[in-house]
Amino acid sequence: MRSEMHDLREMVSLSLMQQQSASERLKGVSWIGQIDRPSSELAVALLDALMHDPNVNVRLATVDALERFRRRRSRSAEPPSTQWIARRRRSCRSRSSTSW
């Protein structure tokens, strides 16, 4: 049921983003900004609006929504130092196995 609601919310958001009315596109951006795990299709729609929407308010709302995505993603990801250590370990292992 949650998956269906998530998909429906994404579909409505994308539909709103394609409307002629700037206020409807703003609603679409707002809906997208409230989605917990946005798909890449939603991110592309936001980037497209940021680059091409004629209304400055839609573009500004898009920046806010993209920033919310970035914050959510950075909270759920490993700290950069942990990622660097893991990459370094893999790199060292691959070198030691190929040098003999």
N, C-alpha and C positions, 0 to 999 in steps of 0.2 A: 504494500500500500504506500509506503514512504517513497519507494522508487517511482511509482506511478505519479505521485504528487510532485516529486522532483522533476520528472520529465515534463509534466504538464506546466509547471512553473517556467521551465526553460522555454517551452514552446510559446507560451503566452508572452514571455519577455522578448523573444526574437520577433514575434509578430508585432508587438508594440514598437520595436525599434525600426520597423519598416514603414511606419505610418507617415503620412504627409504632415500631420500636426506636430509641432515641436513639443507641445505639452504631452502628447501621447508617447513620443520618443523619450521624453524625460521620465515618464512612468516606467517605460521599458528599462531604462538605465537603473532606475531605483529598484525595480524588481530583481534585476541581475545582481545588483550590489548586495541583496539580501540572501542570495543563494549560497549555501555553505560550501558546496563542492562544485564550482562552475565548470562546465565542459570547455574544451578548447574552442568550440564553436561560439560560445558566449564571449570568450576572451577576444576572438577575432572580430566579432560584432562590435565590441567596445572599441577596439583599436581602429576599426573602420570608421566608427562614429567620431572618434577623436581626430582622425585625419581629414574627414570629408564632410561632416555635418555642418550645414550652413549656420546653425544656431549656436551662439557662443555659450548659452546656458547648458545645452546638451553636451557640448564639449567639456565644460567644467565639471558637470556631474559625472561624465565618463572618467575624468582624471580621479575623482573621489572614489568611484567604484573600483578602478584599477588599483588604487592605493589600498583599499580594503582587502582585495585579493592578495596583494603582496604581503600585507601584514599577516593574514591568515596562513599563507603558505610558509612564511618565515617562522611562525610559531610552531607549525607542524613538522618542520624539517629539523634535521640534526644540526647542532651548532657547527659553524664552519670549521672550527679547529678539529672536531671529531672527523669530519669528512676529509680534511687534509691528511690527518694521521692514517686513516684507512687507505687513501690513495697511495700514500707514501709506502705503507707496508706492502701493498700489492706490487708496487714498482720495485721495491727491494727484492721481493720474492721472485719476481720474473727475471730480474738480473742475475740473481744467484743461481737460478736453475739453468740459465743459458750460458753462463760463463764457464761451466765445466765441460 
